[in-house]
């Protein structure tokens, strides 16, 4: 018998990759994950607080194999995040908390006052917010469509740059 997996059972990089796989194709969900990961604070906080749900890549089976099970998908349990902040289970600076609120809004539609959010950010955090909004709006590096060809799409050979590029990670 096995117990349900916890995000803390896996490497943080594997949890991040699973979050991105789970968000793939949804620009706003992708932007939320990228915002959390580029902010370099929240993923570890959310994992430690048990606020990221995960499941295995494969259904675990009894075997003699020493192959470790890998995380297949992951999702932030956004409904529990506000309570965790209020209870002090997760903490951050004012800017970090604004980034968390922005990520929650992008991922789950949680309303935020964009003026208040942006006015409380500076430097790197403001850059991250603008990059996330641009990504959610579909402005991220992608191939330019030319036209439909035989039921598919033909693409130009170059990519369109993002309106606002994500800053390098620290």
N, C-alpha and C positions, 0 to 999 in steps of 0.2 A: 504494500500500500504506500502511496506517496502523498505528501501534503501539497497544498497549493503553492505554486512558486511565488516568491517575493522578489521585487526588483533588487533588493539588497543581496540576493543570491547570485547576481550576475555582475560582471564588470560594467562600470558606468558607460563606457564606450558602446557596449553591446545594447544597453538599455536605450541610449540615444539613437542608435541605428534602428532599433525596433520601433521607437517613436516615429522616426522618419518614414519607415516602411508603412506604418499604420496611417500616416498622414498623406502619403503619396497621392498626388492627383487633386488634392484639395488645397488650393493656394493659401487659404487662410490658416488651415491646420498646419501646413508646412511652415508658414511664417511664424506661427506660435512656437513650434519646436525649435526652429532656427533662432528665434529671439531668446528662448530659454538657454539654449546651448551656447550661443555667443556671449550671453551675459556672464557666463562662467561662475554663477553662484547657485542658481535655482535647481538644476538637475540633482546635484548631490543632496541639497536640502529636501527636495521632494521625495527622493528615494529613501533617505534616512527617516522621514516622517511617515513612510508607508503610503504616500499619496500618488504613486504610479502603479497601476495595475499591469501585470504582465502575464503571459502564458508562454508555454514552451513552443519551440519550433516544430517539434514532432510530439505526438502523444507519448508520454513516458511509458515505457514497457520494461518489464523485468528482463534483464539480459545480463550476460557475463561481460558485455562490452564495457570498457573503461571510457568510452566516448562521452564527454560531458554533454548534458542537455543544454541547448542554447535557447535564448529568449527569441520567440517568434514575433510577437507583437507587444506593444505597450501603449498605454494611454494614461494621461494625467486624470485623476479623479477630481475634476474641477469643482464638483458640488461640495467637496470636503475642504477645499483650500481656504476659504474665508474663515471657517471655524478654526482651522489649524493656525492661521495668523492670529486670530483673536485670543486663542489659548496659549500662544507663545511656542507652539510646537515647531513652527518655522519662523525665522526672523531674517530681517534684512534692513538695509539703510532705506531712507526715504526714496532714493532713486531706484534701488533694487525692488522695492515694493511696487513702485509705479510700473516697472518693467513686468512684474508678475501680473499686475492688473491688466496691462496691455495684452499679454499672452493669453490670459483668461478670456478677454474680450474677443480676440481673434479666433480662439479655438472653440468657444462655447457660446458666443454671442452675448456674454455678460456685458451689460452696458457700462460705459465709462464716460466721464467728462473729458473729452479730448483736450480742451483748453487747459484744464487743471493738470491733466497728465503731462502734457508737453511742457507747460510752464515750470514744472518742478524737476525737469531733467536738464542736464548740461553735458557737453562733450560727448563721450563715448555712448552713454545711455541715450541721448537724443539721437545720435547717429543710428543706433540699433532700432529705435522706434520708427524712424523714417524709413529705414531699409525694410523693416517688417511690414509697414503699411504698403510700400511699393510692391513687395513680394506678394502680399495678399491680393493686391489689385492686378496681379498678372505681369508685373514688370520685373522679371528676373531673366537671367540669361536663357535664351531659347532660340531655336532655329526659326527663321522667317518663312512662313508659308507662301508659296507662289500661287498654286492653284490645284484644283482637284484633277487627278489623273487616274483613269481607270478604277474608280471607286476608292482610291487612296488619295494621299496628299503628296505633292511634290514640294521639296524644300530647297531653298537656296543653300549654297555651300558655306555660308558664314552665319554666325550667331549675332543676335541683337544683344547689346549689353544691357545690364539692368539699369533702370532709371537711377537707383541708388544702390550701390554695391554694399554688401555686408563687409564690415571692417574685419581685419585679421583677428584671429582669436589669440588670447593671451594664454 
